[in-house]
Amino acid sequence: MIDHFGINCADYAESMRFYDTVLGVLGYTRQMDVGRATGYGRDGKPEFWIADASFGDANGPNREIHVAFSATGIAEVRAFYDAAVGAGAESLHAPRRWPEYHPGYYGAFVRDPDGNNVEAVFHGA
């Protein structure tokens, strides 16, 4: 169900040091760095993200979360997006490929009624 999620950090550098340490003892490592965001996980798949709350549209520490739900295909990502926008959600990013994450990444992002960044993602080929 949950593909990945992320939190905002007031002190990004300190948070990276903290999560490098505490997740390291559990066998998790940095899998990806994208701008001012770092993804942790195993086997090349980031599942937990931290982001610099002072950068971009992060909205500050603990004010918005990001959660991504797994989809079984592109059609499900599009259906999620259409249903969300039809239910009144703000569109953050219409369905599309995100090659900066990896070549098969296809996702759509909306803002839920509480202001959270909610995504549906398919990791196809």
C-alpha positions as CSV (number, residue, x, y, z in Angstrom):
1,M,0.0,0.0,0.0
2,I,2.6,2.6,1.1
3,D,5.3,3.0,-1.5
4,H,7.2,5.8,0.3
5,F,6.7,8.8,2.6
6,G,8.6,11.9,3.6
7,I,9.0,14.5,6.4
8,N,10.3,18.0,6.5
9,C,13.3,18.9,8.7
10,A,14.1,22.3,10.3
11,D,17.8,21.5,10.3
12,Y,18.5,19.4,7.2
13,A,22.2,18.7,7.8
14,E,21.5,17.7,11.4
15,S,18.6,15.5,10.3
16,M,20.8,13.7,7.7
17,R,23.4,13.0,10.4
18,F,20.7,11.7,12.7
19,Y,19.0,9.5,10.2
20,D,22.3,8.2,8.7
21,T,23.1,7.0,12.3
22,V,19.8,5.6,13.5
23,L,18.7,4.1,10.2
24,G,22.2,2.7,9.6
25,V,22.0,0.4,12.6
26,L,18.8,-1.0,11.1
27,G,20.5,-1.7,7.7
28,Y,19.1,1.3,5.8
29,T,21.3,3.7,3.9
30,R,21.0,6.8,1.7
31,Q,19.6,5.6,-1.6
32,M,19.0,8.9,-3.4
33,D,19.7,12.6,-3.1
34,V,17.5,14.9,-5.1
35,G,18.1,18.6,-4.5
36,R,17.5,19.2,-0.8
37,A,15.8,15.8,-0.2
38,T,17.4,12.5,0.8
39,G,15.8,9.1,0.5
40,Y,16.7,6.2,2.7
41,G,16.0,2.5,2.1
42,R,17.6,-0.8,1.0
43,D,18.5,-2.4,-2.3
44,G,18.3,0.9,-4.3
45,K,14.7,1.8,-3.3
46,P,14.2,4.9,-1.1
47,E,11.2,4.5,1.1
48,F,11.7,7.2,3.7
49,W,12.5,10.8,2.7
50,I,13.7,13.8,4.6
51,A,13.5,17.3,3.0
52,D,15.0,20.7,3.9
53,A,12.0,22.6,5.3
54,S,13.5,25.9,4.3
55,F,13.8,24.9,0.6
56,G,11.2,25.0,-2.1
57,D,7.5,24.3,-1.3
58,A,8.2,22.2,1.9
59,N,6.0,24.6,4.0
60,G,8.1,24.2,7.2
61,P,8.8,21.4,9.6
62,N,6.0,19.0,10.4
63,R,3.4,21.1,8.5
64,E,3.0,18.8,5.5
65,I,3.8,15.2,5.0
66,H,4.3,13.3,1.7
67,V,2.9,9.9,1.2
68,A,2.9,7.8,-2.0
69,F,0.6,4.9,-2.6
70,S,1.6,2.1,-4.9
71,A,-0.3,1.7,-8.1
72,T,-0.4,-1.4,-10.3
73,G,0.0,0.6,-13.6
74,I,-0.2,3.9,-15.4
75,A,-4.0,3.6,-15.7
76,E,-4.4,3.4,-11.9
77,V,-2.1,6.5,-11.5
78,R,-4.4,8.4,-13.9
79,A,-7.5,7.1,-12.2
80,F,-6.2,8.2,-8.8
81,Y,-5.4,11.7,-10.1
82,D,-8.8,12.0,-11.9
83,A,-10.7,10.9,-8.8
84,A,-8.7,13.2,-6.5
85,V,-9.2,16.2,-8.6
86,G,-12.8,15.3,-9.1
87,A,-13.2,15.2,-5.3
88,G,-11.8,18.7,-5.1
89,A,-8.1,18.1,-4.5
90,E,-5.6,20.6,-5.7
91,S,-3.4,19.3,-8.5
92,L,0.3,19.5,-7.7
93,H,1.6,17.5,-10.7
94,A,-0.5,15.8,-13.3
95,P,0.3,12.2,-14.2
96,R,3.6,11.8,-16.0
97,R,7.0,10.1,-16.1
98,W,9.6,11.3,-13.6
99,P,13.0,10.2,-15.1
100,E,14.9,12.1,-12.5
101,Y,13.8,9.5,-10.0
102,H,14.3,6.5,-12.3
103,P,13.3,5.7,-15.9
104,G,10.1,3.8,-15.1
105,Y,8.8,6.1,-12.4
106,Y,5.2,7.3,-13.3
107,G,3.4,9.4,-10.7
108,A,0.8,12.0,-10.0
109,F,0.6,14.4,-7.0
110,V,-2.3,16.1,-5.3
111,R,-2.9,18.1,-2.1
112,D,-5.4,16.4,0.3
113,P,-8.0,18.4,2.3
114,D,-5.5,18.8,5.1
115,G,-2.7,20.1,2.9
116,N,-0.7,17.0,2.6
117,N,1.2,16.0,-0.6
118,V,-0.4,12.7,-1.7
119,E,0.9,10.7,-4.6
120,A,0.1,7.6,-6.6
121,V,3.2,5.9,-8.2
122,F,3.9,3.1,-10.6
123,H,7.5,1.8,-10.9
124,G,7.1,0.3,-14.4
125,A,9.7,-0.4,-17.0
